[in-house]
Amino acid sequence: MAAKKKKIKASGRFGAGYGTRVRKKLNAVESLQRKKQKCPFCTKSGVKRQAVGIWNCEKCGKTFASKAYSINP
């Protein structure tokens, strides 16, 4: 009987055909973009990604454009 495969964070949805290096990079990018980030206007951590490059602060209500996956450089 085959052993159970362990899913590795968000990249567990991809199979072995993509390779480990690609899946590790994907985990790094996706975990960064899903975290709440620090707002450049009110300096509180409540900014969530709405779409590619569009961010919204839940605290002050500002919507602004920045990098695709994270606000910080």
C-alpha positions in Angstrom: 0.0 0.0 0.0 1.3 3.4 -0.9 2.2 6.0 1.8 0.0 9.1 2.1 1.4 12.2 0.5 1.7 15.2 2.7 0.5 18.5 1.2 3.0 21.3 1.5 1.1 24.5 2.3 -0.6 26.2 -0.7 1.5 24.3 -3.3 0.1 21.0 -2.3 -2.5 21.4 -5.0 0.2 20.9 -7.6 1.6 17.5 -8.4 5.2 16.4 -8.6 5.4 17.5 -12.3 6.2 21.1 -11.3 9.2 20.3 -9.2 10.1 21.3 -5.7 11.9 24.5 -6.5 8.9 26.0 -8.2 6.6 24.9 -5.5 8.8 26.4 -2.8 8.9 29.8 -4.6 5.1 29.7 -5.0 4.7 29.1 -1.2 6.9 32.1 -0.5 5.0 34.4 -2.8 1.5 33.3 -1.8 2.2 33.4 1.9 3.5 36.9 1.6 0.5 38.2 -0.5 -2.1 36.6 1.8 -0.7 38.2 5.0 -2.1 41.5 6.3 0.5 44.2 5.6 1.3 47.6 7.0 -0.7 50.5 5.6 1.5 53.4 4.3 -1.1 55.9 5.3 -2.2 55.0 8.8 0.7 52.7 9.6 -1.6 49.9 11.0 -1.5 46.3 9.8 -4.8 45.8 8.0 -4.0 46.0 4.3 -5.4 43.2 2.2 -4.9 42.4 -1.5 -8.0 42.9 -3.6 -6.5 42.2 -7.0 -3.2 42.3 -8.8 -1.6 45.5 -7.6 -4.7 46.8 -5.8 -4.6 47.0 -2.0 -7.3 48.1 0.5 -6.7 49.1 4.1 -9.5 47.8 6.4 -8.7 50.4 9.1 -8.7 53.7 7.2 -10.6 52.5 4.1 -8.0 53.7 1.6 -7.6 51.8 -1.7 -4.3 52.2 -3.5 -2.0 50.7 -6.0 1.3 49.1 -5.2 3.3 46.0 -6.2 1.6 42.8 -7.3 2.3 40.5 -4.4 3.4 42.8 -1.5 3.5 46.5 -0.5 6.9 46.5 1.0 9.9 46.9 -1.3 
